[in-house]
Amino acid sequence: MKKYGQKVKIIVVLAAVFIFPLLTNSYWTHIATLAGVYIILSLGLNIILGFCGILMLGYAALYGIGAYFAALASTNLHLSFWLTLPISFLATLFFSVLAGAPAIRLKGDYLAIVTLGFGEIIRLLFNNLDVVTNGPKGIRGIAHPEFFSFKFSSPTHFYYLVLFFVLAIAFFVYKLKKSKIGKAWFAIKEDEIAAQSCGIDTTYMKFLAFAIGGGIAGIAGCFYAHWIGFISPESFTFYESVLIVSMVVLGGMGNIKGCIISAIILSLLPEVLRGFQSYRMLIFGALLVLIMIFKPEGLILKKK
């Protein structure tokens, strides 16, 4: 009976998600699409931080790398969205492994500082490599995605496209969590020495977490670039990294459902508070502090 009730809940939620653009205006559809991008990012970081326990404070840099590779491939090589997608994925996967190389041997504050440094280096490169990235001016004229003769152009089109990626990535991450790889990551997170003594290659598994989590950030970056049609270094600041980390932590590290819910809440909250423009960030920060005081384990408890 309990299983039947859960299935009904899932069907109702999916139905509500699918009909959402039909019940609201283009503004809220746009905000919901942005929430979808953050869900993808939080799912990717959840692999690195939630599953494997590696604190990464430069995740927005990987997001930016995916966006810039997509933008350059689209504007310079005139490649379609479906061709820039694997390019962004592979490029971000490579750079995330590169970032992970010095980080995996560190712990605590040192690990956080290294990943933070990586994020800032990438942001400065975006700003100063004028020949490649066009510096602070950014890159514009990125083509919208097309599927055969159909061109994605309206907010509703992009909403359903990001929804497809959210569902596909959430399903992939869920299966990954239940697999032997996922169990190995959780073992490393709980006790790395014990995991190593059980025969788990902790170095390889950490690299794998960086690679897959980074690749997912590349997918989000590619979608964002083709959706907005313009990118600049200001879209991939340290604030973005902190926001994505907050989504993972507030949802309950390693909890996929909580991760999705907290990503939606933290994406919509600034818009809901827009009427209190002068105090918006103050209220936003206060709410985060209250959640961490009263729900330090996350919005949704993980099932043992």
C-alpha positions in Angstrom: 0.0 0.0 0.0 2.9 2.3 0.9 4.6 1.6 -2.5 1.3 2.3 -4.3 1.0 5.7 -2.4 4.6 6.6 -3.5 3.8 5.8 -7.1 0.7 8.0 -7.0 2.8 10.9 -5.5 5.4 10.5 -8.3 2.7 10.5 -11.0 1.1 13.6 -9.5 4.4 15.5 -9.2 5.4 14.6 -12.8 2.0 15.6 -14.1 2.3 19.0 -12.3 5.8 19.5 -13.7 4.7 18.7 -17.2 1.7 21.0 -17.3 3.5 23.9 -15.4 4.2 26.0 -18.5 0.6 25.8 -19.5 -0.6 27.2 -16.2 1.8 30.2 -15.8 3.4 33.0 -17.9 6.7 33.1 -19.7 8.5 34.8 -16.8 7.9 32.0 -14.4 8.6 29.4 -17.1 12.0 31.1 -17.6 12.7 31.0 -13.8 11.6 27.3 -13.7 14.1 26.6 -16.6 16.9 28.3 -14.5 15.9 26.1 -11.6 16.3 23.1 -13.9 19.9 24.3 -14.7 20.6 24.5 -10.9 19.1 21.1 -10.4 21.5 19.6 -12.9 24.4 21.4 -11.3 23.4 20.3 -7.8 23.1 16.7 -8.9 26.6 16.9 -10.4 28.1 18.4 -7.3 26.2 15.9 -5.2 28.4 13.2 -6.7 31.6 14.9 -5.6 30.4 16.3 -2.3 27.4 14.3 -1.2 28.5 10.8 -2.4 32.3 11.0 -2.1 32.6 13.7 0.6 35.0 16.0 -1.3 34.3 19.7 -0.6 34.6 21.6 -3.9 34.3 25.3 -3.8 35.1 26.0 -7.5 32.3 24.0 -9.1 31.0 27.1 -11.0 34.3 27.1 -12.9 33.4 23.7 -14.4 30.0 25.0 -15.2 31.7 28.0 -17.0 34.1 25.7 -18.9 31.2 23.8 -20.3 29.5 27.0 -21.3 32.6 28.5 -22.9 33.4 25.4 -24.9 29.9 25.3 -26.2 29.9 29.0 -27.0 33.2 28.8 -28.9 32.2 25.7 -30.8 28.9 27.3 -31.8 30.2 30.7 -32.8 33.5 29.8 -34.4 32.9 26.3 -35.7 29.1 26.7 -36.2 28.4 23.4 -34.6 24.8 22.5 -33.4 23.8 22.2 -29.8 23.8 18.4 -30.1 27.5 18.4 -31.2 28.6 21.0 -28.7 27.0 19.0 -25.9 29.6 16.1 -26.0 32.4 18.6 -26.5 31.4 20.5 -23.4 31.0 17.2 -21.5 34.4 15.8 -22.4 36.2 19.2 -21.9 34.7 19.7 -18.5 35.4 16.1 -17.6 39.1 16.6 -18.5 39.4 19.9 -16.5 37.6 18.4 -13.5 40.1 15.5 -13.4 42.9 18.1 -13.7 41.5 20.0 -10.8 41.1 16.8 -8.8 44.8 15.8 -9.3 46.1 18.0 -6.5 42.9 18.0 -4.5 42.4 14.3 -3.9 45.4 14.0 -1.6 44.2 16.9 0.6 41.6 17.1 3.3 39.6 19.7 5.2 40.5 23.4 4.8 43.4 22.6 2.4 41.1 20.8 0.0 38.6 23.7 0.1 41.4 26.3 -0.6 42.7 24.3 -3.6 39.3 23.9 -5.2 38.5 27.6 -4.4 41.8 28.6 -6.1 41.0 26.5 -9.1 37.6 28.3 -9.5 39.2 31.7 -9.2 42.0 30.9 -11.7 39.4 29.8 -14.3 37.3 32.9 -13.7 40.4 35.1 -14.2 41.3 33.2 -17.4 37.7 33.9 -18.7 38.3 37.6 -17.9 41.8 38.0 -19.3 42.0 35.6 -22.3 40.5 38.3 -24.6 41.7 36.5 -27.8 39.7 33.4 -26.9 37.0 34.3 -24.5 36.4 38.0 -25.5 37.2 38.9 -21.9 34.6 40.8 -19.8 32.6 41.5 -22.9 31.6 37.8 -23.1 30.5 35.8 -26.1 27.2 36.6 -27.8 25.3 35.1 -30.8 25.2 31.5 -29.6 22.7 29.6 -31.7 19.6 28.2 -30.1 19.2 24.3 -30.2 17.5 22.7 -33.2 16.0 19.2 -33.6 15.8 18.4 -37.3 13.6 21.3 -38.6 12.3 22.3 -35.1 14.0 25.2 -33.5 13.9 25.8 -29.7 12.9 29.5 -29.3 10.2 30.1 -26.7 10.6 29.7 -22.9 8.3 26.7 -23.0 10.6 24.9 -25.5 13.6 25.4 -23.3 11.6 24.4 -20.2 10.8 21.0 -21.7 14.4 20.6 -23.0 15.9 21.2 -19.5 13.2 18.9 -18.0 14.4 16.1 -20.3 18.0 16.6 -19.1 16.9 16.9 -15.4 15.0 13.6 -15.6 17.8 11.8 -17.5 20.5 13.0 -15.2 18.5 12.3 -12.0 17.8 8.8 -13.2 21.5 8.3 -14.0 22.7 9.6 -10.7 20.1 7.4 -8.9 21.3 4.3 -10.6 24.9 5.4 -9.9 24.1 5.8 -6.2 22.7 2.2 -6.0 25.6 0.7 -7.9 28.9 -0.7 -6.5 30.6 2.6 -7.5 28.1 4.6 -5.4 28.6 2.3 -2.4 32.4 2.7 -2.8 32.0 6.5 -2.8 29.9 6.4 0.4 32.4 4.1 2.0 35.2 6.6 1.2 33.1 9.5 2.5 32.4 7.6 5.8 36.0 6.4 6.4 38.6 6.5 3.7 41.1 4.4 5.6 38.6 1.6 6.2 37.5 1.8 2.6 41.1 1.4 1.5 41.6 -1.6 3.8 38.6 -3.2 2.1 40.3 -3.1 -1.3 38.7 0.1 -2.7 41.1 2.1 -4.9 40.2 5.4 -3.2 42.4 7.5 -5.6 40.7 6.1 -8.7 37.2 6.4 -7.2 37.8 10.1 -6.3 39.0 10.8 -9.8 35.9 9.1 -11.1 33.7 11.3 -8.9 35.4 14.4 -10.2 35.1 13.2 -13.8 31.4 12.4 -13.7 30.4 15.3 -11.5 32.4 17.7 -13.7 30.9 16.2 -16.9 27.4 16.9 -15.6 28.4 20.6 -14.9 29.5 20.7 -18.6 26.1 19.6 -19.7 24.5 22.4 -17.6 26.9 24.9 -19.0 26.3 23.9 -22.6 22.5 24.1 -22.1 22.8 27.5 -20.4 25.0 29.0 -23.2 22.6 27.9 -26.0 19.5 28.9 -24.0 20.6 32.4 -23.1 22.6 33.0 -26.2 25.3 35.0 -24.3 27.8 34.2 -21.6 30.3 36.3 -19.7 32.7 35.6 -16.7 30.1 37.3 -14.4 27.8 34.2 -14.7 30.4 31.9 -13.1 31.6 33.6 -10.0 32.4 32.2 -6.5 28.9 33.2 -5.5 27.5 30.6 -7.9 29.8 27.9 -6.4 28.6 28.8 -2.9 24.9 28.7 -4.0 25.3 25.2 -5.6 27.1 23.9 -2.5 24.2 25.3 -0.4 21.8 23.4 -2.5 23.6 20.1 -1.9 24.1 20.7 1.8 20.5 21.9 2.5 19.0 19.0 0.6 21.0 16.5 2.7 24.4 15.5 1.3 24.0 12.4 -0.9 20.2 12.7 -1.0 19.0 13.1 -4.6 15.4 14.1 -3.8 16.5 16.6 -1.2 19.1 18.0 -3.6 16.3 18.6 -6.2 14.0 20.2 -3.7 16.6 22.5 -2.3 17.8 23.5 -5.8 14.2 24.6 -6.6 13.7 26.5 -3.4 17.0 28.3 -3.6 16.4 29.2 -7.2 12.9 30.5 -6.6 13.5 32.2 -3.3 15.4 35.3 -4.6 12.6 35.9 -7.1 9.9 35.5 -4.4 11.8 38.1 -2.3 12.3 40.5 -5.2 9.7 42.8 -3.8 12.0 43.3 -0.8 14.9 44.5 -3.1 16.9 46.3 -0.4 16.7 43.4 2.1 16.4 40.5 -0.3 19.9 39.0 0.3 19.6 39.7 4.0 16.4 37.7 4.2 17.8 35.0 2.0 20.9 34.7 4.2 18.8 34.6 7.4 16.6 31.8 6.0 19.7 29.8 5.2 21.0 30.3 8.7 17.7 29.2 10.2 17.6 26.1 8.1 21.1 25.1 9.1 20.2 25.6 12.8 17.0 23.7 12.8 17.7 21.2 9.9 21.4 20.7 9.9 21.1 17.3 8.4 19.3 18.7 5.4 15.7 19.3 4.3 15.1 15.6 3.8 16.6 12.9 6.0 18.5 10.2 4.2 17.0 6.7 4.6 19.4 4.3 6.3 
